[in-house]
Amino acid sequence: MILPRHSGQSRRRLKGTVRGVGHPAGGWHDGPVEHDGPVEHDGPVTQPWVEFRRADAGVVIDMVRAVADARDPGQYGHGVEVVVQAPRRGWFARLFDDDGLPDHARIVVTKAGGDVSYPFDIQLVTDAGGRAARRVPVHRGWARSNSAGLAFLVQKGRPEAAFSWGDLVGGAVAALCALRDNPPDKGWRACVDRSVRRT
């Protein structure tokens, strides 16, 4: 289970058609979901944010591929996540937001020791908490869960199956879009977080 120390059970406690990316291969579906254990983050992400357009997430796919190809174990050897952040809402919408922070998805690219293998977890960090998982369309090949108030999508695959980074990133972006009413094409950004610590 992905549990950033600064997010608690929901984001309320926080302080701080994609080109080349179609629907996730096989789609999503409900089913048993297992996670690697609670995760903590020491603080801000360790690499700078990179902006991208929703219609072209190639830079995010490159981020994920680079982390996976390097088998990067992260700062503490517990893995690395790529964070995809949706555009901030307008000032009026933020008046009704719990914390005013943008919705984001945390893609777990590598596990402990830099392992790269199915399944791949995506944590959705929004005001909806664990309920966000039920608001994402269901397709075959993926699972979704509300685990201790945290929302997850899980890309499943056979051990010998080739990795599809475009589908993984596309799943994260599509989920964030499903949780927003027509988010803008501009204002998206992504970064690599190497500060993961699973406990």
N, C-alpha and C positions, 0 to 999 in steps of 0.2 A: 504494500500500500504506500502511496506517495503522500507523505505528510510533511510539508514544509513547516519548520518550526514557527515561522512568523505568520502562518495562516490559521493555525488551530483547526477547529472543526468546520469553519467556514471562512470566507474572505473577509467577514466583518471584523476579524481581529488583525487583519493585515495592517502594517505600518508602512509603511513604505509602498462556375465555370473558370477555374484557375488554369492558365495555359500550361500544358504539359502535366497537369494534375487533374485527373478525372475523379470519378467516384472511387472509393477504396476498392481494391480488387476483391470481388466476392461480396462486398458490402458488409453491413453490420448485422448482428443478431444478439439476442439475449442468451446467456448461458453462464456456467460457473466461471468465476474470475478469481485468479490468485494474483497477489502483488508481492513485491520483494521485501516488504517490511517498511516501517515508518521511516521517513526521510526528513532530515533537517538541512537547512541552508544557513551558512554563517552570516550572510548578509547580501549585499548587492551582487548581481551576476558578475562574473570575472572577465567577461569580454564585452566590448561595446555593442550597442544596439545598431542594427542595420535596417533601414527602411525598405519596404517593398510594396508593390501594388497587389491587391487581391487577385487581379487578373494575370499576374506573373510572379509566382512564388519560387522561381528558379533559384534565387539566392538562398532561400531556406533549404531547398533540397540539397544544394551544394554544402550547406552547413552540416546537415545530417549525414551526408555521405562522407564528408571529411572526418567527422568524429568517429563514424563507424569504421572507416578504412584504417584510421590510426589506432583503433581498439583502445581509445583513450579511457583510462580508468578514473580520471578525475583527480582532484586535489587530494582526496582522502582515500582513493582506491575503491570508492563505492559506486562509481558510475558518473555519467554526464547526461545532462538534459538540454534540449534545445527548446527555448521558450518562444512561443508565437503569441504576440499581443495584438488584439483587435484595436481599431481606432477608438479614441476617447469619445464618449458621448458628448452632445452639446451641453451648454451650461444649464439649460432648463431641465434636461433629463437628469443631469447630475444632482439637481436639487432633491430628487426622489431616490437617488442611489444611496446605498448604505455607507459607502466609503469614498465614492467618486473615482475609484481606481478602474482602469480598463480591464475588461475580461481578457483572460489569457489561457493558453494551453501549454502544458509542460510535456514534451515528448521525451520519454526515457529511451535514449539511443543506446547507451552502453550500461551494462549492469556491473556488479562487483568484479574487479580485476580487469575491466575492459571487455567483458564478454558481450558479444553481439549475437543475439539469437531471438527467435520467436518464443513467446509473444512479446509485442511491444506495447507498453502502457502509454496512454495519454491522459493526464489529469486535466480536467476542466475546472478552472478557478474563476468562479463567478459569484454573484450575490445569491444565486439559486442554490448554492451548496450542492449536496448530493442529488437534489431533485433535477439538476441540469441533465443528468444522464438520460432521464426519461423523456426529455424534450428533444433529443437528437434522433433523427430518423433511423430506423432499424433496417440493416441490410445483412445478408448472409456473409460470413467470413470474419465478422467482428463481433465482439461482445461489449456490453456496457454494464456498469454496476454503480450502485450507491453504497459505498463502503465507509461506514462510520461517518456519514455525512459528507463524504468526498465523492465527486463524480469522476468516473473513469470510462474511457473507451480503450478497448484492447484489440490490437490487430493480431489475429491468430494465423498460424501457418505451420506446415509440416517442417520438421528439422532440415530436410534436404531442399526445401523450397528456396528459390532466389528471393533476395530482398527487393522490395519495391518502395524506394524512398519517396517517389512521387505520390504513391497512394497513401503512404504514412502521413506526409505533410498535407496532402489533400484532405485526409480525414480530419486532421486538426482544424484546418481552415474551414471546411464545410460545417463542422460542429459549432464553431464560433459563429458562423453565419446563421445557423439554425437557431441560435440563442439570441440573435439580434434581428430586428426587422430591417432587412436590406441595409447592412452596414456599407459605408462608402468604400470605393475602390482604393482610395488613398488613405494614408495614415497608419497602415499596418507596419509592424516592425518585429524583428526577431533577434535573438542573441543566443550564445552558448553559455550555459551555467555549469561550471566545473566544481562548484562548492558543495555538491551533494554529500550528505552523510547519513547513511541508513543506520537506524538503531534497533 
